[in-house]
Amino acid sequence: MKLLYIGKHTDDIEWSIEDTEITAVFCENSVEALNALKAQDDIDIILCEYNLPGNNGLFFYDNLKENKNIADLPFILLMQEHSGKVYKEAFDKGVGDYFVIDSTDAEQIILRATKLCKNQKSKNSNNITGPKSAAYKFPLSKRIFDVVVASSILLVLSPLLLIIILAIRLESKGKVYYIAKRVGRKTFDFYKLRSMRTGSDKMLKQLAKEKNQYNNSQEETQVNENESCPRCAKIYAGEYCSPVKYTEQGKICDYWYNKQKQRALDSNSSFIKIVDDPRITRVGKFIRNTSIDELPQLINVIKGDMSLVGNRPLPVYEAELLTKDQLSKRFLAPAGITGLWQVELRGKGGEMSEEERVALDNKYANYFVDNNYSFWFDINILLRTIPALFQKSTV
């Protein structure tokens, strides 16, 4: 990566890129910077201080946008002190990011610059005209089988569904069905019969800490909400070291918010599955143990959101945590009502580690990565699903 730095406070940046493959061009003002951009066509990103001789960083950014050859270069604005007005104006104009130099490690700025460069290069490569890579194709035999079987099951079991719907409505108030956003190969509305009391989502945060079967240990790193930012403590009272965010606990600086968020992520698993969930109703326990609550997903199958066999679609809050290649590989397969991890381990009382689930999801995804889909492998999973439908635990 080659960066262009505009401004006078260069020491930390120079030190942070020593012994790396990053090179830099340093200019003190916008005139020198424009000349450097004209002379060198291999600059990947611009880091620009706001206070420049004769103008400011946003004025320089506006000039860049008028030049088509360099308008797409990622741009990071650097401030000596935080200004809410400049912060808002910068992002309204579309800058890549904004940092306060005195309260941000140079390594963090360089890390962000590297990420912006990768994103821009990926975007550019997608726009290059050339041979198109093979698009993902849903196997025709799989699609025909899904529609025929899903429609038939819904037709045959419609009387049972009507009875269950009535039982749910009599036991507790609220809608008899449940709709949530789920992520498979795309984000879609996921249908399910309601098996929990209304308002149960509010209890999830605490239950995830206490009863999540995927937690690596019983002891978790606790985030002290009353703990204050050490950087903010060094400046005037009422001032913040970085842009302010508003949370349920009140104001918090962006730096400390991200520190707390990372601490919470490090202490928790990506997946959440509650063992013997206390939010489940009596009817809900029955329809979960018999998997009747899953029947409305046949509508998702008919619509094309899901398949009968695939990797389970995830809630958005789980899917956004799966950013590593080994974890995100599961999304290369279609979302499914049943899959490998259900037939392998679901019937064993929910005793499954996160690593086992990831391995099973990736194993199924490999059939699509390698264009080696097997219709009979799906049939085998469906047949093995029948005994796994009935279980003792309510996971």
Secondary structure, DSSP 8 states (H G I E B T S, - for coil): -EEEEESS--HHHHHHTTTSS-EEEEESSHHHHHHHHHH-S---EEEEESEETTEEHHHHHHHHHT-TTTTTS-EEEEESS--HHHHHHHHHHT-SEEEEGGGS-HHHHHHHHHHHHHHHHHHHHHHS-S---------HHHHHHHHHHHHHHHHHHHHHHHHHHHHHHHHSSS-SEEEEEEESSSEEEEEEE--B-TTGGGGHHHHHHHHBTT-S-S------TT---TTGGGS-TT--SS-EEEETTEEEEHHHHHHHHHHHHHHS-S---BTT-TTB-HHHHHHHHTTGGGTTHHHHHHHTS-EEESB--EEHHHHTT--SHHHHGGGGS-BEEE-HHHHHHGGGTT---HHHHHHHHHHHHHHHHTT---HHHHHHHHHHHHHHT--SS--
